[in-house]
Amino acid sequence: MAISKEQWDKVESELAGTFGSALFKLGDHEISIQRVRKSESTTVLAVYIDGYIKGEWFTKEAAQPSCLKQVWRKRTISIFKPAEKKRIIKSFGKRQAKKCFPNLDDKKEFFDCHFTTAKSLVRQFKRIKGIQLMLIGGVPYESMEA
């Protein structure tokens, strides 16, 4: 059953709170979301697949669950930082820099298990086909409708 707009609004407001959590089901996988501390003063929304965030999922594509690319946040990073790129171009000149460093403008893509805001998480999860809502803040989804 599809998740309604009102339910997405409830999920977003729950996850925006201090102790937000939600549980989804996607195929054979359970996707749980919890607000966790990233640093002393920063919290983020961590996305667990079947209760885990494994280190090998970041490096080995073969070990990744099938739903990882749908539920984790896609990020990009430049291979060369802007200051370093500027220094290379200044030293070599633009044309020679492109010859010596053919990947000067390239970016690297990776998936991150942390979302900074509930709004961005909900925006991404709304696009996932076949996702089912199980719990919002520890309360079963069915009991919220009554």
N, CA, C and O atoms as a GROMACS GRO file, in nm:
protein
  584
    1MET      N    1   0.083  -0.118   0.000
    1MET     CA    2   0.000   0.000   0.000
    1MET      C    3   0.088   0.125   0.000
    1MET      O    4   0.187   0.132   0.073
    2ALA      N    5   0.052   0.220  -0.082
    2ALA     CA    6   0.130   0.343  -0.094
    2ALA      C    7   0.117   0.428   0.032
    2ALA      O    8   0.015   0.426   0.102
    3ILE      N    9   0.220   0.503   0.059
    3ILE     CA   10   0.222   0.590   0.177
    3ILE      C   11   0.162   0.725   0.136
    3ILE      O   12   0.204   0.785   0.038
    4SER      N   13   0.064   0.772   0.214
    4SER     CA   14  -0.006   0.896   0.180
    4SER      C   15   0.078   1.018   0.218
    4SER      O   16   0.177   1.007   0.290
    5LYS      N   17   0.037   1.133   0.168
    5LYS     CA   18   0.106   1.259   0.196
    5LYS      C   19   0.104   1.290   0.346
    5LYS      O   20   0.204   1.338   0.400
    6GLU      N   21  -0.009   1.264   0.413
    6GLU     CA   22  -0.020   1.289   0.557
    6GLU      C   23   0.078   1.202   0.636
    6GLU      O   24   0.138   1.246   0.734
    7GLN      N   25   0.092   1.076   0.592
    7GLN     CA   26   0.186   0.985   0.658
    7GLN      C   27   0.330   1.032   0.637
    7GLN      O   28   0.411   1.025   0.730
    8TRP      N   29   0.362   1.078   0.516
    8TRP     CA   30   0.497   1.131   0.492
    8TRP      C   31   0.522   1.253   0.580
    8TRP      O   32   0.633   1.271   0.630
    9ASP      N   33   0.419   1.337   0.599
    9ASP     CA   34   0.434   1.454   0.686
    9ASP      C   35   0.460   1.412   0.830
    9ASP      O   36   0.540   1.474   0.899
   10LYS      N   37   0.391   1.306   0.876
   10LYS     CA   38   0.414   1.254   1.012
   10LYS      C   39   0.556   1.200   1.026
   10LYS      O   40   0.623   1.223   1.126
   11VAL      N   41   0.600   1.127   0.923
   11VAL     CA   42   0.737   1.071   0.924
   11VAL      C   43   0.838   1.185   0.932
   11VAL      O   44   0.932   1.180   1.012
   12GLU      N   45   0.819   1.288   0.849
   12GLU     CA   46   0.912   1.401   0.848
   12GLU      C   47   0.916   1.472   0.981
   12GLU      O   48   1.024   1.505   1.030
   13SER      N   49   0.800   1.497   1.042
   13SER     CA   50   0.798   1.568   1.170
   13SER      C   51   0.858   1.482   1.281
   13SER      O   52   0.922   1.535   1.372
   14GLU      N   53   0.838   1.350   1.276
   14GLU     CA   54   0.896   1.260   1.376
   14GLU      C   55   1.049   1.259   1.363
   14GLU      O   56   1.120   1.266   1.463
   15LEU      N   57   1.098   1.248   1.240
   15LEU     CA   58   1.243   1.241   1.219
   15LEU      C   59   1.312   1.375   1.246
   15LEU      O   60   1.431   1.378   1.276
   16ALA      N   61   1.239   1.484   1.235
   16ALA     CA   62   1.297   1.616   1.264
   16ALA      C   63   1.316   1.637   1.414
   16ALA      O   64   1.391   1.725   1.455
   17GLY      N   65   1.250   1.557   1.496
   17GLY     CA   66   1.261   1.569   1.641
   17GLY      C   67   1.393   1.519   1.694
   17GLY      O   68   1.476   1.467   1.620
   18THR      N   69   1.413   1.537   1.824
   18THR     CA   70   1.539   1.502   1.890
   18THR      C   71   1.567   1.352   1.890
   18THR      O   72   1.681   1.311   1.869
   19PHE      N   73   1.465   1.272   1.913
   19PHE     CA   74   1.484   1.127   1.921
   19PHE      C   75   1.406   1.055   1.811
   19PHE      O   76   1.347   0.950   1.836
   20GLY      N   77   1.406   1.109   1.691
   20GLY     CA   78   1.327   1.057   1.581
   20GLY      C   79   1.370   0.919   1.536
   20GLY      O   80   1.488   0.885   1.534
   21SER      N   81   1.270   0.838   1.498
   21SER     CA   82   1.298   0.706   1.442
   21SER      C   83   1.180   0.663   1.355
   21SER      O   84   1.067   0.707   1.375
   22ALA      N   85   1.209   0.576   1.260
   22ALA     CA   86   1.106   0.520   1.172
   22ALA      C   87   1.157   0.387   1.119
   22ALA      O   88   1.277   0.362   1.116
   23LEU      N   89   1.064   0.304   1.078
   23LEU     CA   90   1.098   0.172   1.024
   23LEU      C   91   1.018   0.150   0.896
   23LEU      O   92   0.897   0.166   0.892
   24PHE      N   93   1.091   0.111   0.790
   24PHE     CA   94   1.030   0.083   0.661
   24PHE      C   95   1.064  -0.059   0.619
   24PHE      O   96   1.157  -0.119   0.672
   25LYS      N   97   0.990  -0.111   0.524
   25LYS     CA   98   1.020  -0.241   0.464
   25LYS      C   99   1.030  -0.220   0.314
   25LYS      O  100   0.942  -0.161   0.252
   26LEU      N  101   1.139  -0.269   0.257
   26LEU     CA  102   1.162  -0.259   0.113
   26LEU      C  103   1.206  -0.395   0.063
   26LEU      O  104   1.321  -0.434   0.082
   27GLY      N  105   1.116  -0.466  -0.001
   27GLY     CA  106   1.146  -0.602  -0.045
   27GLY      C  107   1.169  -0.692   0.076
   27GLY      O  108   1.084  -0.702   0.163
   28ASP      N  109   1.286  -0.756   0.080
   28ASP     CA  110   1.321  -0.844   0.192
   28ASP      C  111   1.396  -0.770   0.302
   28ASP      O  112   1.431  -0.831   0.403
   29HIS      N  113   1.421  -0.641   0.285
   29HIS     CA  114   1.504  -0.567   0.380
   29HIS      C  115   1.421  -0.476   0.470
   29HIS      O  116   1.320  -0.419   0.429
   30GLU      N  117   1.466  -0.464   0.595
   30GLU     CA  118   1.409  -0.368   0.689
   30GLU      C  119   1.500  -0.246   0.691
   30GLU      O  120   1.620  -0.258   0.712
   31ILE      N  121   1.443  -0.130   0.669
   31ILE     CA  122   1.518  -0.005   0.668
   31ILE      C  123   1.478   0.072   0.793
   31ILE      O  124   1.364   0.118   0.805
   32SER      N  125   1.570   0.086   0.887
   32SER     CA  126   1.539   0.162   1.008
   32SER      C  127   1.619   0.292   1.007
   32SER      O  128   1.735   0.297   0.966
   33ILE      N  129   1.553   0.396   1.053
   33ILE     CA  130   1.614   0.530   1.057
   33ILE      C  131   1.611   0.580   1.199
   33ILE      O  132   1.507   0.574   1.265
   34GLN      N  133   1.725   0.628   1.247
   34GLN     CA  134   1.733   0.681   1.382
   34GLN      C  135   1.819   0.806   1.382
   34GLN      O  136   1.915   0.818   1.306
   35ARG      N  137   1.783   0.899   1.469
   35ARG     CA  138   1.866   1.018   1.487
   35ARG      C  139   1.980   0.980   1.581
   35ARG      O  140   1.956   0.935   1.693
   36VAL      N  141   2.102   0.998   1.535
   36VAL     CA  142   2.222   0.964   1.612
   36VAL      C  143   2.317   1.083   1.617
   36VAL      O  144   2.308   1.175   1.536
   37ARG      N  145   2.409   1.079   1.714
   37ARG     CA  146   2.508   1.187   1.725
   37ARG      C  147   2.623   1.162   1.629
   37ARG      O  148   2.680   1.053   1.626
   38LYS      N  149   2.656   1.264   1.553
   38LYS     CA  150   2.770   1.256   1.463
   38LYS      C  151   2.894   1.312   1.534
   38LYS      O  152   3.004   1.258   1.522
   39SER      N  153   2.872   1.419   1.607
   39SER     CA  154   2.979   1.478   1.687
   39SER      C  155   2.916   1.531   1.815
   39SER      O  156   2.799   1.504   1.843
   40GLU      N  157   2.991   1.606   1.890
   40GLU     CA  158   2.943   1.656   2.019
   40GLU      C  159   2.818   1.742   2.005
   40GLU      O  160   2.731   1.739   2.091
   41SER      N  161   2.810   1.819   1.898
   41SER     CA  162   2.697   1.911   1.884
   41SER      C  163   2.612   1.887   1.760
   41SER      O  164   2.522   1.967   1.730
   42THR      N  165   2.638   1.779   1.686
   42THR     CA  166   2.567   1.754   1.561
   42THR      C  167   2.498   1.619   1.564
   42THR      O  168   2.556   1.518   1.605
   43THR      N  169   2.372   1.618   1.520
   43THR     CA  170   2.302   1.491   1.504
   43THR      C  171   2.266   1.473   1.357
   43THR      O  172   2.246   1.571   1.284
   44VAL      N  173   2.257   1.348   1.315
   44VAL     CA  174   2.221   1.314   1.178
   44VAL      C  175   2.122   1.198   1.180
   44VAL      O  176   2.106   1.132   1.283
   45LEU      N  177   2.057   1.173   1.069
   45LEU     CA  178   1.968   1.059   1.056
   45LEU      C  179   2.046   0.944   0.991
   45LEU      O  180   2.088   0.954   0.876
   46ALA      N  181   2.065   0.836   1.066
   46ALA     CA  182   2.138   0.721   1.017
   46ALA      C  183   2.040   0.620   0.959
   46ALA      O  184   1.936   0.592   1.019
   47VAL      N  185   2.072   0.566   0.841
   47VAL     CA  186   1.986   0.469   0.774
   47VAL      C  187   2.052   0.331   0.787
   47VAL      O  188   2.158   0.306   0.731
   48TYR      N  189   1.985   0.243   0.862
   48TYR     CA  190   2.033   0.106   0.884
   48TYR      C  191   1.958   0.012   0.792
   48TYR      O  192   1.836   0.023   0.777
   49ILE      N  193   2.030  -0.082   0.732
   49ILE     CA  194   1.968  -0.184   0.649
   49ILE      C  195   1.977  -0.315   0.725
   49ILE      O  196   2.087  -0.363   0.754
   50ASP      N  197   1.862  -0.372   0.758
   50ASP     CA  198   1.852  -0.493   0.839
   50ASP      C  199   1.926  -0.478   0.972
   50ASP      O  200   1.984  -0.574   1.023
   51GLY      N  201   1.925  -0.358   1.027
   51GLY     CA  202   1.985  -0.332   1.157
   51GLY      C  203   2.134  -0.302   1.155
   51GLY      O  204   2.195  -0.287   1.261
   52TYR      N  205   2.195  -0.293   1.038
   52TYR     CA  206   2.340  -0.273   1.029
   52TYR      C  207   2.378  -0.159   0.936
   52TYR      O  208   2.306  -0.123   0.843
   53ILE      N  209   2.495  -0.103   0.965
   53ILE     CA  210   2.570  -0.019   0.871
   53ILE      C  211   2.709  -0.081   0.872
   53ILE      O  212   2.785  -0.062   0.967
   54LYS      N  213   2.742  -0.155   0.769
   54LYS     CA  214   2.870  -0.227   0.765
   54LYS      C  215   2.974  -0.147   0.687
   54LYS      O  216   2.943  -0.086   0.585
   55GLY      N  217   3.095  -0.149   0.736
   55GLY     CA  218   3.205  -0.078   0.673
   55GLY      C  219   3.236  -0.126   0.533
   55GLY      O  220   3.276  -0.047   0.447
   56GLU      N  221   3.219  -0.255   0.509
   56GLU     CA  222   3.251  -0.309   0.377
   56GLU      C  223   3.154  -0.260   0.269
   56GLU      O  224   3.186  -0.266   0.150
   57TRP      N  225   3.038  -0.212   0.308
   57TRP     CA  226   2.942  -0.159   0.211
   57TRP      C  227   2.993  -0.032   0.146
   57TRP      O  228   2.952   0.001   0.034
   58PHE      N  229   3.083   0.039   0.213
   58PHE     CA  230   3.138   0.163   0.158
   58PHE      C  231   3.243   0.135   0.051
   58PHE      O  232   3.262   0.215  -0.040
   59THR      N  233   3.312   0.021   0.061
   59THR     CA  234   3.423  -0.007  -0.029
   59THR      C  235   3.399  -0.120  -0.128
   59THR      O  236   3.448  -0.114  -0.241
   60LYS      N  237   3.323  -0.222  -0.089
   60LYS     CA  238   3.302  -0.338  -0.176
   60LYS      C  239   3.159  -0.338  -0.229
   60LYS      O  240   3.064  -0.360  -0.154
   61GLU      N  241   3.145  -0.314  -0.357
   61GLU     CA  242   3.012  -0.308  -0.417
   61GLU      C  243   2.943  -0.443  -0.416
   61GLU      O  244   2.820  -0.449  -0.409
   62ALA      N  245   3.019  -0.552  -0.422
   62ALA     CA  246   2.960  -0.686  -0.423
   62ALA      C  247   2.895  -0.720  -0.288
   62ALA      O  248   2.802  -0.800  -0.283
   63ALA      N  249   2.944  -0.660  -0.180
   63ALA     CA  250   2.892  -0.688  -0.046
   63ALA      C  251   2.769  -0.605  -0.012
   63ALA      O  252   2.702  -0.631   0.088
   64GLN      N  253   2.738  -0.505  -0.094
   64GLN     CA  254   2.627  -0.414  -0.065
   64GLN      C  255   2.492  -0.483  -0.083
   64GLN      O  256   2.474  -0.561  -0.177
   65PRO      N  257   2.395  -0.454   0.006
   65PRO     CA  258   2.259  -0.504  -0.016
   65PRO      C  259   2.200  -0.440  -0.142
   65PRO      O  260   2.243  -0.333  -0.184
   66SER      N  261   2.102  -0.506  -0.201
   66SER     CA  262   2.045  -0.459  -0.327
   66SER      C  263   1.978  -0.322  -0.315
   66SER      O  264   1.970  -0.249  -0.414
   67CYS      N  265   1.928  -0.288  -0.196
   67CYS     CA  266   1.854  -0.162  -0.180
   67CYS      C  267   1.942  -0.045  -0.135
   67CYS      O  268   1.891   0.066  -0.118
   68LEU      N  269   2.070  -0.066  -0.116
   68LEU     CA  270   2.158   0.039  -0.061
   68LEU      C  271   2.156   0.167  -0.144
   68LEU      O  272   2.146   0.276  -0.088
   69LYS      N  273   2.166   0.155  -0.274
   69LYS     CA  274   2.172   0.275  -0.358
   69LYS      C  275   2.040   0.352  -0.360
   69LYS      O  276   2.037   0.469  -0.397
   70GLN      N  277   1.931   0.288  -0.321
   70GLN     CA  278   1.802   0.356  -0.314
   70GLN      C  279   1.785   0.432  -0.183
   70GLN      O  280   1.726   0.540  -0.181
   71VAL      N  281   1.837   0.376  -0.074
   71VAL     CA  282   1.809   0.434   0.058
   71VAL      C  283   1.922   0.519   0.117
   71VAL      O  284   1.897   0.599   0.207
   72TRP      N  285   2.043   0.503   0.068
   72TRP     CA  286   2.153   0.587   0.117
   72TRP      C  287   2.166   0.710   0.029
   72TRP      O  288   2.121   0.711  -0.086
   73ARG      N  289   2.227   0.813   0.083
   73ARG     CA  290   2.241   0.942   0.014
   73ARG      C  291   2.360   0.938  -0.082
   73ARG      O  292   2.471   0.903  -0.043
   74LYS      N  293   2.335   0.976  -0.206
   74LYS     CA  294   2.440   0.981  -0.308
   74LYS      C  295   2.517   1.112  -0.293
   74LYS      O  296   2.456   1.219  -0.289
   75ARG      N  297   2.648   1.103  -0.284
   75ARG     CA  298   2.731   1.222  -0.266
   75ARG      C  299   2.841   1.223  -0.372
   75ARG      O  300   2.879   1.118  -0.423
   76THR      N  301   2.890   1.341  -0.403
   76THR     CA  302   3.003   1.355  -0.495
   76THR      C  303   3.109   1.443  -0.430
   76THR      O  304   3.078   1.531  -0.350
   77ILE      N  305   3.233   1.417  -0.467
   77ILE     CA  306   3.344   1.497  -0.418
   77ILE      C  307   3.444   1.513  -0.531
   77ILE      O  308   3.470   1.419  -0.605
   78SER      N  309   3.500   1.631  -0.543
   78SER     CA  310   3.601   1.655  -0.646
   78SER      C  311   3.730   1.583  -0.610
   78SER      O  312   3.768   1.576  -0.494
   79ILE      N  313   3.796   1.529  -0.711
   79ILE     CA  314   3.923   1.461  -0.687
   79ILE      C  315   4.028   1.561  -0.639
   79ILE      O  316   4.106   1.532  -0.549
   80PHE      N  317   4.028   1.680  -0.701
   80PHE     CA  318   4.117   1.787  -0.658
   80PHE      C  319   4.035   1.897  -0.592
   80PHE      O  320   3.933   1.940  -0.646
   81LYS      N  321   4.079   1.942  -0.476
   81LYS     CA  322   4.011   2.052  -0.408
   81LYS      C  323   4.028   2.180  -0.491
   81LYS      O  324   4.127   2.193  -0.563
   82PRO      N  325   3.934   2.274  -0.481
   82PRO     CA  326   3.942   2.397  -0.561
   82PRO      C  327   4.074   2.473  -0.544
   82PRO      O  328   4.130   2.524  -0.642
   83ALA      N  329   4.125   2.482  -0.422
   83ALA     CA  330   4.251   2.554  -0.398
   83ALA      C  331   4.368   2.482  -0.465
   83ALA      O  332   4.457   2.546  -0.522
   84GLU      N  333   4.368   2.349  -0.457
   84GLU     CA  334   4.475   2.270  -0.519
   84GLU      C  335   4.468   2.281  -0.671
   84GLU      O  336   4.570   2.292  -0.738
   85LYS      N  337   4.345   2.277  -0.724
   85LYS     CA  338   4.324   2.291  -0.869
   85LYS      C  339   4.374   2.427  -0.918
   85LYS      O  340   4.438   2.437  -1.023
   86LYS      N  341   4.344   2.530  -0.842
   86LYS     CA  342   4.386   2.666  -0.876
   86LYS      C  343   4.540   2.677  -0.877
   86LYS      O  344   4.598   2.740  -0.964
   87ARG      N  345   4.603   2.613  -0.777
   87ARG     CA  346   4.749   2.615  -0.767
   87ARG      C  347   4.813   2.543  -0.886
   87ARG      O  348   4.913   2.590  -0.940
   88ILE      N  349   4.755   2.430  -0.927
   88ILE     CA  350   4.807   2.354  -1.042
   88ILE      C  351   4.795   2.436  -1.170
   88ILE      O  352   4.889   2.442  -1.248
   89ILE      N  353   4.679   2.498  -1.191
   89ILE     CA  354   4.658   2.579  -1.311
   89ILE      C  355   4.752   2.699  -1.313
   89ILE      O  356   4.802   2.737  -1.419
   90LYS      N  357   4.776   2.758  -1.197
   90LYS     CA  358   4.866   2.874  -1.191
   90LYS      C  359   5.010   2.832  -1.223
   90LYS      O  360   5.082   2.906  -1.291
   91SER      N  361   5.052   2.714  -1.175
   91SER     CA  362   5.189   2.668  -1.199
   91SER      C  363   5.211   2.624  -1.343
   91SER      O  364   5.311   2.659  -1.405
   92PHE      N  365   5.117   2.546  -1.397
   92PHE     CA  366   5.135   2.487  -1.528
   92PHE      C  367   5.074   2.568  -1.641
   92PHE      O  368   5.119   2.559  -1.755
   93GLY      N  369   4.975   2.647  -1.612
   93GLY     CA  370   4.894   2.709  -1.717
   93GLY      C  371   4.778   2.616  -1.747
   93GLY      O  372   4.789   2.495  -1.727
   94LYS      N  373   4.669   2.671  -1.793
   94LYS     CA  374   4.548   2.592  -1.810
   94LYS      C  375   4.565   2.475  -1.909
   94LYS      O  376   4.523   2.363  -1.881
   95ARG      N  377   4.627   2.502  -2.023
   95ARG     CA  378   4.642   2.399  -2.126
   95ARG      C  379   4.736   2.287  -2.081
   95ARG      O  380   4.704   2.169  -2.100
   96GLN      N  381   4.849   2.321  -2.021
   96GLN     CA  382   4.945   2.220  -1.975
   96GLN      C  383   4.890   2.143  -1.855
   96GLN      O  384   4.916   2.024  -1.840
   97ALA      N  385   4.815   2.210  -1.769
   97ALA     CA  386   4.754   2.143  -1.654
   97ALA      C  387   4.658   2.035  -1.699
   97ALA      O  388   4.653   1.927  -1.640
   98LYS      N  389   4.579   2.062  -1.805
   98LYS     CA  390   4.486   1.963  -1.859
   98LYS      C  391   4.562   1.843  -1.918
   98LYS      O  392   4.513   1.730  -1.911
   99LYS      N  393   4.682   1.868  -1.976
   99LYS     CA  394   4.761   1.758  -2.033
   99LYS      C  395   4.822   1.672  -1.922
   99LYS      O  396   4.819   1.549  -1.930
  100CYS      N  397   4.877   1.737  -1.820
  100CYS     CA  398   4.944   1.664  -1.711
  100CYS      C  399   4.845   1.600  -1.613
  100CYS      O  400   4.872   1.494  -1.556
  101PHE      N  401   4.732   1.664  -1.595
  101PHE     CA  402   4.630   1.614  -1.502
  101PHE      C  403   4.497   1.600  -1.578
  101PHE      O  404   4.410   1.687  -1.566
  102PRO      N  405   4.480   1.492  -1.655
  102PRO     CA  406   4.357   1.479  -1.734
  102PRO      C  407   4.230   1.466  -1.649
  102PRO      O  408   4.119   1.491  -1.697
  103ASN      N  409   4.246   1.426  -1.522
  103ASN     CA  410   4.131   1.411  -1.434
  103ASN      C  411   4.114   1.531  -1.339
  103ASN      O  412   4.059   1.516  -1.230
  104LEU      N  413   4.161   1.647  -1.381
  104LEU     CA  414   4.158   1.766  -1.297
  104LEU      C  415   4.016   1.808  -1.258
  104LEU      O  416   3.994   1.857  -1.147
  105ASP      N  417   3.920   1.789  -1.348
  105ASP     CA  418   3.782   1.830  -1.321
  105ASP      C  419   3.692   1.713  -1.280
  105ASP      O  420   3.572   1.732  -1.261
  106ASP      N  421   3.748   1.594  -1.266
  106ASP     CA  422   3.666   1.477  -1.235
  106ASP      C  423   3.616   1.478  -1.092
  106ASP      O  424   3.675   1.538  -1.002
  107LYS      N  425   3.504   1.410  -1.074
  107LYS     CA  426   3.444   1.397  -0.941
  107LYS      C  427   3.428   1.249  -0.910
  107LYS      O  428   3.416   1.166  -1.000
  108LYS      N  429   3.429   1.218  -0.780
  108LYS     CA  430   3.415   1.082  -0.733
  108LYS      C  431   3.277   1.070  -0.666
  108LYS      O  432   3.237   1.159  -0.592
  109GLU      N  433   3.207   0.961  -0.692
  109GLU     CA  434   3.073   0.939  -0.640
  109GLU      C  435   3.078   0.833  -0.530
  109GLU      O  436   3.148   0.733  -0.543
  110PHE      N  437   3.002   0.854  -0.422
  110PHE     CA  438   2.993   0.754  -0.315
  110PHE      C  439   2.858   0.766  -0.246
  110PHE      O  440   2.786   0.865  -0.265
  111PHE      N  441   2.824   0.666  -0.166
  111PHE     CA  442   2.698   0.665  -0.094
  111PHE      C  443   2.724   0.679   0.054
  111PHE      O  444   2.815   0.617   0.109
  112ASP      N  445   2.643   0.763   0.119
  112ASP     CA  446   2.659   0.795   0.261
  112ASP      C  447   2.535   0.748   0.336
  112ASP      O  448   2.422   0.763   0.288
  113CYS      N  449   2.554   0.691   0.453
  113CYS     CA  450   2.443   0.639   0.532
  113CYS      C  451   2.378   0.746   0.619
  113CYS      O  452   2.281   0.716   0.689
  114HIS      N  453   2.428   0.868   0.616
  114HIS     CA  454   2.374   0.976   0.701
  114HIS      C  455   2.304   1.083   0.617
  114HIS      O  456   2.355   1.126   0.514
  115PHE      N  457   2.188   1.125   0.664
  115PHE     CA  458   2.116   1.239   0.608
  115PHE      C  459   2.120   1.350   0.712
  115PHE      O  460   2.106   1.324   0.831
  116THR      N  461   2.138   1.473   0.667
  116THR     CA  462   2.146   1.585   0.761
  116THR      C  463   2.009   1.636   0.802
  116THR      O  464   1.993   1.684   0.914
  117THR      N  465   1.910   1.626   0.714
  117THR     CA  466   1.776   1.676   0.747
  117THR      C  467   1.670   1.571   0.715
  117THR      O  468   1.688   1.486   0.627
  118ALA      N  469   1.560   1.578   0.788
  118ALA     CA  470   1.448   1.487   0.765
  118ALA      C  471   1.384   1.514   0.630
  118ALA      O  472   1.337   1.422   0.563
  119LYS      N  473   1.382   1.639   0.590
  119LYS     CA  474   1.321   1.678   0.462
  119LYS      C  475   1.392   1.611   0.345
  119LYS      O  476   1.326   1.561   0.253
  120SER      N  477   1.524   1.610   0.346
  120SER     CA  478   1.600   1.549   0.236
  120SER      C  479   1.580   1.397   0.235
  120SER      O  480   1.572   1.337   0.128
  121LEU      N  481   1.573   1.335   0.352
  121LEU     CA  482   1.551   1.191   0.360
  121LEU      C  483   1.413   1.155   0.304
  121LEU      O  484   1.401   1.064   0.222
  122VAL      N  485   1.310   1.226   0.348
  122VAL     CA  486   1.174   1.200   0.302
  122VAL      C  487   1.163   1.223   0.152
  122VAL      O  488   1.096   1.147   0.082
  123ARG      N  489   1.227   1.328   0.101
  123ARG     CA  490   1.224   1.358  -0.043
  123ARG      C  491   1.280   1.239  -0.122
  123ARG      O  492   1.223   1.201  -0.225
  124GLN      N  493   1.389   1.180  -0.075
  124GLN     CA  494   1.448   1.066  -0.145
  124GLN      C  495   1.361   0.940  -0.129
  124GLN      O  496   1.341   0.867  -0.226
  125PHE      N  497   1.311   0.916  -0.008
  125PHE     CA  498   1.232   0.795   0.017
  125PHE      C  499   1.098   0.798  -0.056
  125PHE      O  500   1.045   0.691  -0.088
  126LYS      N  501   1.042   0.914  -0.083
  126LYS     CA  502   0.915   0.923  -0.155
  126LYS      C  503   0.927   0.866  -0.296
  126LYS      O  504   0.829   0.816  -0.351
  127ARG      N  505   1.045   0.872  -0.354
  127ARG     CA  506   1.067   0.825  -0.492
  127ARG      C  507   1.088   0.674  -0.501
  127ARG      O  508   1.092   0.620  -0.611
  128ILE      N  509   1.101   0.605  -0.388
  128ILE     CA  510   1.128   0.461  -0.389
  128ILE      C  511   0.998   0.385  -0.411
  128ILE      O  512   0.901   0.400  -0.336
  129LYS      N  513   0.997   0.303  -0.515
  129LYS     CA  514   0.879   0.222  -0.546
  129LYS      C  515   0.874   0.100  -0.452
  129LYS      O  516   0.975   0.035  -0.429
  130GLY      N  517   0.755   0.071  -0.400
  130GLY     CA  518   0.735  -0.049  -0.320
  130GLY      C  519   0.778  -0.039  -0.175
  130GLY      O  520   0.785  -0.142  -0.107
  131ILE      N  521   0.808   0.080  -0.124
  131ILE     CA  522   0.847   0.094   0.016
  131ILE      C  523   0.722   0.096   0.103
  131ILE      O  524   0.621   0.157   0.068
  132GLN      N  525   0.730   0.028   0.219
  132GLN     CA  526   0.618   0.021   0.311
  132GLN      C  527   0.658   0.078   0.446
  132GLN      O  528   0.769   0.054   0.493
  133LEU      N  529   0.569   0.152   0.507
  133LEU     CA  530   0.592   0.212   0.638
  133LEU      C  531   0.549   0.113   0.745
  133LEU      O  532   0.436   0.063   0.741
  134MET      N  533   0.637   0.083   0.842
  134MET     CA  534   0.604  -0.012   0.948
  134MET      C  535   0.583   0.059   1.082
  134MET      O  536   0.481   0.036   1.148
  135LEU      N  537   0.677   0.144   1.122
  135LEU     CA  538   0.670   0.215   1.251
  135LEU      C  539   0.709   0.361   1.233
  135LEU      O  540   0.793   0.395   1.151
  136ILE      N  541   0.645   0.446   1.313
  136ILE     CA  542   0.689   0.585   1.322
  136ILE      C  543   0.708   0.614   1.470
  136ILE      O  544   0.612   0.612   1.547
  137GLY      N  545   0.831   0.641   1.510
  137GLY     CA  546   0.861   0.672   1.650
  137GLY      C  547   0.824   0.561   1.746
  137GLY      O  548   0.784   0.588   1.859
  138GLY      N  549   0.837   0.435   1.703
  138GLY     CA  550   0.807   0.322   1.790
  138GLY      C  551   0.660   0.283   1.793
  138GLY      O  552   0.624   0.185   1.858
  139VAL      N  553   0.575   0.358   1.724
  139VAL     CA  554   0.431   0.328   1.720
  139VAL      C  555   0.400   0.260   1.587
  139VAL      O  556   0.436   0.312   1.482
  140PRO      N  557   0.333   0.144   1.589
  140PRO     CA  558   0.299   0.077   1.463
  140PRO      C  559   0.215   0.167   1.374
  140PRO      O  560   0.127   0.239   1.422
  141TYR      N  561   0.242   0.162   1.248
  141TYR     CA  562   0.179   0.248   1.149
  141TYR      C  563   0.027   0.228   1.144
  141TYR      O  564  -0.046   0.326   1.123
  142GLU      N  565  -0.023   0.105   1.164
  142GLU     CA  566  -0.166   0.077   1.159
  142GLU      C  567  -0.241   0.149   1.272
  142GLU      O  568  -0.352   0.198   1.250
  143SER      N  569  -0.181   0.155   1.392
  143SER     CA  570  -0.250   0.215   1.506
  143SER      C  571  -0.260   0.367   1.495
  143SER      O  572  -0.338   0.429   1.568
  144MET      N  573  -0.184   0.427   1.406
  144MET     CA  574  -0.190   0.573   1.389
  144MET      C  575  -0.313   0.613   1.310
  144MET      O  576  -0.362   0.725   1.324
  145GLU      N  577  -0.363   0.524   1.227
  145GLU     CA  578  -0.478   0.557   1.143
  145GLU      C  579  -0.607   0.565   1.224
  145GLU      O  580  -0.697   0.641   1.188
  146ALA      N  581  -0.617   0.489   1.333
  146ALA     CA  582  -0.740   0.483   1.414
  146ALA      C  583  -0.762   0.609   1.495
  146ALA      O  584  -0.860   0.620   1.567
   0.00000   0.00000   0.00000
